[in-house]
């Protein structure tokens, strides 16, 4: 068997076959076989990739203690966190697709009408607002971004659910 392969390799037909096989490697190389673009991708939603770096940043934003993650690793905490990240990304993509926006004026009205920041006279209290931010260890930008995202999600769900009737048992 081995002798027949050796004899074939010395023929002109074997050299043409080898040349035909070698042409793609000369012009295009191995390319994506060894360096695929999905090496750090945890999930792909349409054309959007969620990378390991996105996952690590999301975990850091959640401020979960690393020891708590290690203790609950058998309870699939990483899968839960990844599921939340994917859900948030899906909602974010739907908001972009629906082209929903919240203006700064509306955001300011929402903050000023929040009952937590209203004083005894029924007016917005800047000191209560700042106390709230300090007690929750937040910056104004972070709070406003979270509020904006919540309002956008609310508008998205209102947009999607408009016209649907909730069953009586719910």
C-alpha positions in Angstrom: 0.0 0.0 0.0 2.7 2.4 1.0 4.7 1.6 -2.1 1.8 2.5 -4.4 1.5 5.9 -2.6 5.2 6.5 -3.1 5.0 5.5 -6.8 2.0 7.8 -7.3 3.8 10.7 -5.7 6.5 10.5 -8.4 4.0 10.9 -11.2 3.2 14.1 -13.1 -0.5 13.8 -12.0 0.5 13.9 -8.3 2.6 17.1 -8.9 -0.4 18.8 -10.6 -2.7 17.8 -7.8 -0.2 19.1 -5.2 0.1 22.4 -7.2 -3.7 22.8 -7.3 -4.0 22.2 -3.5 -1.1 24.6 -2.8 -2.5 27.6 -4.8 -5.1 28.6 -2.2 -2.6 28.5 0.6 -0.1 30.7 -1.4 -2.7 33.4 -2.1 -5.0 33.3 0.9 -3.0 31.4 3.6 -4.6 29.8 6.6 -6.2 33.0 7.6 -9.1 32.6 10.1 -8.3 29.0 10.9 -5.9 30.0 13.7 -7.0 33.5 14.5 -10.8 33.6 14.4 -12.5 36.8 15.5 -14.7 34.9 18.0 -12.1 33.8 20.4 -13.3 36.2 23.1 -17.0 36.2 22.3 -19.3 34.8 24.9 -22.6 35.5 23.0 -23.6 36.9 19.7 -26.9 38.8 19.3 -27.6 39.5 15.6 -24.3 41.2 14.6 -23.3 42.4 18.1 -20.8 40.4 20.0 -20.6 40.2 23.8 -17.0 39.7 24.7 -15.4 38.4 27.9 -14.3 42.0 28.5 -17.9 43.2 28.5 -18.8 40.4 30.9 -16.0 41.3 33.3 -17.0 45.0 33.1 -20.6 44.1 33.9 -19.6 42.0 36.9 -17.5 44.9 38.1 -20.5 47.3 37.7 -22.6 45.0 39.8 -20.2 45.3 42.7 -20.5 41.7 43.7 -17.8 40.4 46.1 -15.5 38.0 44.4 -15.7 35.6 47.4 -19.5 35.6 46.9 -19.0 34.5 43.3 -16.5 31.8 44.3 -18.9 30.5 47.0 -21.9 30.3 44.6 -20.0 29.1 41.5 -21.7 25.7 41.8 -25.1 27.5 41.9 -24.5 28.7 38.4 -24.1 32.4 39.4 -22.0 33.1 36.3 -24.7 31.8 34.1 -27.2 34.0 35.9 -25.0 37.1 35.5 -24.4 36.3 31.8 -28.1 35.9 31.3 -28.7 39.3 32.9 -26.0 40.8 30.6 -27.6 39.3 27.5 -31.1 40.5 28.6 -29.8 44.0 29.1 -28.0 44.0 25.8 -31.2 42.8 24.0 -33.2 45.5 25.6 -30.5 48.1 24.7 -30.6 46.9 21.0 -34.4 47.0 20.9 -34.3 50.6 22.3 -31.9 51.5 19.6 -33.9 49.8 16.9 -37.1 51.5 18.0 -35.2 54.8 18.1 -36.5 55.7 21.6 -34.9 58.7 23.3 -35.3 60.7 26.5 -34.4 64.3 26.4 -32.5 66.0 29.2 -35.5 68.2 29.9 -37.7 65.2 30.5 -35.0 63.6 32.6 -34.8 66.8 34.7 -38.6 66.8 35.1 -38.5 63.2 36.3 -35.9 64.0 38.9 -37.7 67.1 40.1 -41.0 65.3 40.4 -39.5 62.4 42.4 -41.2 62.3 45.8 -37.9 61.5 47.5 -36.5 64.9 46.6 -39.5 67.1 47.5 -39.3 69.2 50.6 -42.1 70.2 53.0 -43.2 73.1 50.7 -43.8 70.7 47.8 -40.7 71.9 45.8 -37.6 70.1 44.6 -34.9 70.1 47.3 -31.3 70.0 45.9 -30.0 69.1 49.3 -32.3 66.0 49.5 -31.1 65.0 46.0 -27.5 65.4 47.0 -28.0 63.5 50.3 -29.6 60.7 48.3 -26.6 60.5 46.0 -24.2 60.5 48.9 -26.0 57.9 50.9 -26.2 55.6 47.9 -22.6 56.3 46.9 -23.5 57.5 43.4 -22.6 60.4 41.2 -25.2 62.5 39.6 -24.2 61.2 36.2 -24.5 57.6 37.3 -27.9 58.2 38.8 -29.2 60.1 35.8 -27.9 57.4 33.5 -29.7 54.7 35.5 -32.8 56.7 35.5 -32.6 57.4 31.8 -32.1 53.6 31.1 -35.1 52.8 33.3 -37.3 55.3 31.5 -36.2 54.0 28.1 -37.0 50.5 29.2 -40.4 51.6 30.4 -41.1 53.4 27.1 -40.0 50.3 25.2 -42.3 48.0 27.2 -45.1 50.5 26.8 -44.4 50.6 23.1 -44.3 46.8 22.7 -47.3 46.2 25.0 -49.5 48.9 23.7 -52.9 47.5 22.8 -52.4 44.1 24.5 -54.9 43.1 27.1 -53.7 41.5 30.3 -55.5 38.3 31.2 -57.7 38.5 34.3 -55.6 35.9 36.2 -52.6 38.2 36.1 
